[in-house]
Amino acid sequence: MLRHGLRAFVALSALILAQPVWADDAKPLAGQSISVLLPSGQRPGLAEDFEKETGIHVDLQSLSWNDIRAKLVTSLLAGSAPADVTEVDWSWTGQFGAAGWYTPLDGLLDEATVKDIATSPIFRYDGKLIALPYNNDFRVLIVNKEHFDKAGITAMPKTLDELLAAARTLKEKGVSKYPIGIPLSPAEGTSTAWYLLTKAFGGELFDKDFKPLFTDPSSAGHKALAFEIDALKQGLVDPAAPGLIDMDVHQLFMDGQVSMEICGEVGRLALFNDASKSKVAGKAVAALFPTASGVTRSLGLPEAMGIPVTSQKKEPALAFVKWMSAKEQQLKNYTEAGTLATRTSALEDLNKAGKLESGKVLIEQASTAGGLFPQGTPIWYPQFSSAVYTAINQAAKGQLSVDDALKQIADETERAMQQ
């Protein structure tokens, strides 16, 4: 009996020693450490708050969006973990999912949480949820309300024809020389604007088998590009647009030179209305994005958190994902860093508290923000996007017709699919 009791004591002692020193029932993972890699701009004190609540130490690393992608791909190809929790952009879903680089989160998260985050399906690959959205991004029309008032425009445009009519009125009355702000340079923002307009014309870019739908003159994609080029030719868009990226367009809006920003980023509203940074503070409002039919539609471009399969600390990493996606944290991240909540319930709370710029519009638009690819972002998306913005830039410069630009995109996409 004594010998058996001694063995039990030794076994129990070993178990106790193996546990983190600070672990208790409320903080079962206390004493562990994880690394987290997210873009710059996270709220101050985020890592410290998580450690205080869970006892898990976080090494929070911040890089620019482009630098993060390069680091992730390099590490994951080498079979190592770039961090225990990392950024996963919507556009990486196909590549990362096909490679099997991220831990499926199905069954690990509360179903109510996934349902409350409307953009979650964008991060499914082959039916598996590889990341959970934490930063909301979808597109709206952003308007300088003072410009509309000066031009006598009393209602926000609901159709694309009404948008063009408003732009002509703004120009004719001398309110703004180039009323429509849109990037047409060889950069991702140019691709995004065309994607959104394609949805606004009521279509998709590909069929279920990824056959291009945009080369036919009657297609939504063809109409979308024609819309952009015609607006440029009519002088409704700055002739310098082929050299402007999205950040340049944002600045033109803040300087009061643009009346309507096509493909407006919801996260920019607070900046546009910040008197210390913008000349149009208090005048920028969001409007539901106009469409050909008048029934609004939008494009979801969220950012998410994923756990690489190579992480050796999946349990505390999952704890961070759950904590970061909790409503109270989403509310805090928005008020302290401007990170727009992905939970519908959090957006509603912010609106009720009067803290959400154009809150009613954003909540309604968020419910229409679908993914670019209903069947999931393909592995060849980076090549496709590059082909898109290159061809659109050439069309904006008059080097390609709309037909030729779209054919060039389709040809480049086919080559990318075959690689």
N, C-alpha and C positions, 0 to 999 in steps of 0.2 A: 504494500500500500504506500509506504514511504517513497519507494523508488518511483512508482507511478505518479505520486503527487509531485515529486521533484521534476519529473519530465514535463508535467503539465505546467508547472511554474516557469520552467526554462522556456517552453514554447510560447507561453503568454508574454513573458518578458521580451522575447525576440520580436513578437508581433508589436508590442508597444513601442519598442525602439525603432521599428521600421516605419512607424507613422511619423508624419511631420510634427515637430515639437509643438506648434501652435494649433494643431487640428483639434476641433471639438465638434459636437453634434451640429452646431449652427454653421460651422465652417469646416466641412469634412476634407477639403483640399488645401487647407491653410499650410503655408510653408513651402508650397511648390512655386515654381517660376515658369513663365511662358514668354515667348517673344511674339509681338504683333507688328505687322507691317501694313500701314495704311497711308493714304496720301497726306500731304501737308495740310494744315488747317483744322486739325482735330481740336476739340475744346481743351483749354488748360485744366489740368487736374484730373483728366479722365483716368489715367493709369492709377493715380493715387486713390481715387474714389473706389475703383474696383478692388484694389488691395485692401482698403479699409473694410469693405463689405464682405469680402470672401477670404482674405488672408493670402490670396495668390498674388505674387509679385509679377508685374508686367514690365518687360523691356519694350517700350513703345518706340518703334522706328518709323520715321516719316521721310518719304521721298516724293518727287513729282510723279504724276500719273505715268508718263512715258518711262521714267527711270524704274518705276516699280515693275512694269511689264517686262522690261529687259532683265531685271534681277530674277523675277519669278521664272521666266523661261529658261534662263541659264542654269539656275539651281535645280529646277525640276527635271530638265533633260539629263542632268548629271546624277539624278537619283537622290538628291539631298533636299532637306527642308529649308526654304528661304526664311521661314518663320512658322510658328505654330498656328497662327491665324493670319490670313493675308487678304488684301484687296482682291476682288474678282469683279471686273467690269462686265457689263452685259455683253459686250462685243467679244469677250474671250470665252464665252460659254462653250461654243463649238469646239475650239481647239483644246481647251482644258478638259472638257468632258470626254472627247474622243480619246485623249491620251490617258484617261483614267488617273489624273493627277490629284483629284480632290475626293475627300471622304463623303459619300452620300449621306445627307442629313435626314432622310426619311426615317421616321420612327424614333428619331433622337430629339425632335422638337415637338412642342405642343401643337396640335392641329389647329387650335384656335389662333395661335400666333401666325402660322403660315397663311391662314385664311384672311386674317386682319391685314396682312401685307399683300396688297393686290398685285404687286409686280413680281411676286415669288415665281410664277410659272416661267418667266423669262430666263430663269437660271436652272431650268430642267433640261437635262440632256439624256436622251434615250429613256425618258420617264423618270430619271433620278434627279433629285434636288441637290445640286453640288455646292450651292452657296445661298445665303439668306440676305436679302437687301437691307441695308442700314441707311443709305442716303438716297433720297428720292430725287428723281430728275425726269420731268416730262415737259412737253412743249406747249406753250400758250402763245397768244398774240399779246404783245406788250405795247401799250398805247400811251402817248403823251396826251393826257386828257385836256390840258390847256390848249394844245394845238387844235384838237377837235372843236373845242368851244369857240376859238377864234374863227375857225372855218365854218361855223354854224352846223357842224355835224352833231346831231343829237342822239344817235344810236350807234352802238358798236356793230360793225359789219358781221353778218351771220353767214354770208356767202362770199365766195371768192370774187364774184362780179361786184358785190358791194364793197369789198376791200379795194378793188381797183378804182371804183367810182370815188371812194373817199380819198384815195391817193391823188386822183386828178383834181379834186376840189381843193385839197391842201396845196397843191402846186399852183393851180390857177389863181388862188387868192393870196399867194405869196407867203403862206405860213411856213412852208418848208420847201426848199429847192428840190430835194430828193427825198420824198416822204417815206419810201420803203427801205428799210435797212436789211440787207441780206449779204452774207459772205459768198464770194464766187472765186476765191483763190484756191490753189491746189492744196487743200487741207481738209481735215475731217468735218469741220463745221459746214463746209459746202455740201458734202455728202448728206449730212443730217438734214439740212433744209430741204433737199430734194426728196429724201425719204418721207418727211412729214407732208410735203405737198402731194406726193403720190397717194398717201392715205387720205388727204383732204379731197382728192379727186375720186375717192371711192374705191381704190384698188389696192393690190399688193404687187410686189416686185417680181415674185416667182409663184409658180403653181406648187402643188404639194410635192412634186418630184424635182423641184428647183429648176424648172425650165423658165427662162426669162419671159416675162409678160410685157415688158416695157418698150419693145421695138415697134409694135403696131401703133400707127397714128391715132387709133381710137382708144388706146390704153391709158390708164391713169398716169403711169410713169412718163409717157410721151407728153401728155397734156401738162404735167408738172414742170418738165424742163422747158417746154414752149412758154409756159406762164412766166418763168423766170427771165428767159431771154427777151420776150416781148416787153416785159416791164422795164428791162434795162434799155431796150431800144427806144421806148417811149419817154425816157428821161425820168421815170418814176423811181429809179434806182441810180445811185451814184455811179458815174462811168468809171470811177476808180475801184469799184467793187471787185474786179478780177484780181486786184492786189490786196484785198482786205480779208483778214481772218475774222473769226467771230468776235474776238476781243476788240478788234478795231471798230466793229459795228456797235458793240456795247458802248464804247467811248463816244462815238458819234451820237448815240441816243442820249447819253449823260450830258453831252455838250449842247443838247437841244437842236441838233441838226437833222435828226431823223424823227419822224412822227410815229411810225409803226415798225416794230422790230419783228420780222418774220422769224419763226422758230425761236421765240423768246424762252430763255431759261428761267424757270420759276425761282431758282435760287438767287437770281440777280435782282429781284424786285426790291429787297431790303437795301441793296447797294445803290440802286437807282434813286431811292428815296432818302438816301443819307446826305444831308446838307453839307457835310464836310468833304464829300467826294463827288457829288453830282450837282449840276446846274438845274436839274429838273426835279429836285427833291419835292415830294408832295404832289407831283403831277403824273407820276408813272403808275398805271393801273394795268391789271391783267384782264384780258377778255377771252372768252371761249374761242378756240381756233375756228376760223371760218372754213367752210367746205363747199364743194360744188352743190351739194344737196341742201345745205343749211343745217344739217344735223352734225353737230361737232364731233370731232375725232382727234385723237392725239397719239403721240409716239412716246413710249416709255424707254428711258435710258438710265436705269438705276445702277448704283454700285452696291456690291454685296461683300459679305465676309465668308471665307471658306477655310477649311482645315485640310492642308495637304496630307495625302496618305502617308507621306514620309515623316510626318510629325511623330515624335515619340511621347507627346504629352497631350493626347487627344481629349482626355477627360477634363483637365483644366481649360483647354482650348475651347471645348464646347461650353463650359461654364461662362467664358467670356462672350461667346456668341449670344448665348441666352441673355446675359446681363445687358449687353449692348443693345439688344433688340427689345428690351422691356420698355413699356410705354413711358415710365417715369424718366428713363435715360434718354429716350428720343425727344421728350419735351425739353430736357435740360440741354441736350446737344443743339437743339434749334435756338433756344433763347441765348445760349452762350457762344455758339460758333456758327449759327446760320445753317446747320445741317438739317435739311428738310426731312421731317419724319416720313417713314414709309408705312407706318400703321395708319389706317383710315381713322381709327378711334383717336389717335394722337392728333391728327389734323383737325378733327372735329373739336377736340378740347382746346387747341390753340385758337381756333376761330371763335369759339364761345368766349375765350378770355380776351379777345381783341388783339391777339399777338400775331395773327397771320395776315400778311399783306394780301389784299384781294381774296380773302379766305373763302368766301362762298364760291367764287369762280374756280379757285384751285381745287376745292373738294369735288366739285362737279367734273372738272377736267380730269382729275386723277382717275376717276372711274372709267374713263375712255382711253386711258393710256396703255395701249397694247404693245406687244413686242414687234420688232421689225419683221421677224421671221416667225410666223405662227407655229411652224414645225421645229423651231429651235435654231439658234445661231449656228451656221455651218462653219466647218473648220477653215474654209477658204475665205472667210469674211475679210481679213486684212487686205488680201489682194483685190477683192471686189471693191472695197471702199476706195482703195488707191486708184483703181480704174475709173471709178465714178467721179472723184473730184478732179482727176486729171482731164477727163473728157469734158466735164462741165466747164472747167476753166478755159479750155480751148474753144468751146462754143461761145463763151462769154467774150472772148477776145476776137471772135469772128473767124477763127481758124477752122472751125468745123460747123456744119449745119446741125440742127437738132437731130435729124435722122442719122447722120454719120456719127455723131457723138454717142447716141444710144447703141448703134451697131458696134461701135468700138468697145463700149462697156460690155455688151453681150459676148463679143469675141474674147475679150480678156478674161471674162468670168468662166467661159468654157475651158480656156487653157488652164486656169487655176484649178478647176474641178478635176482635170485630168492628171494633175501633178501628184 
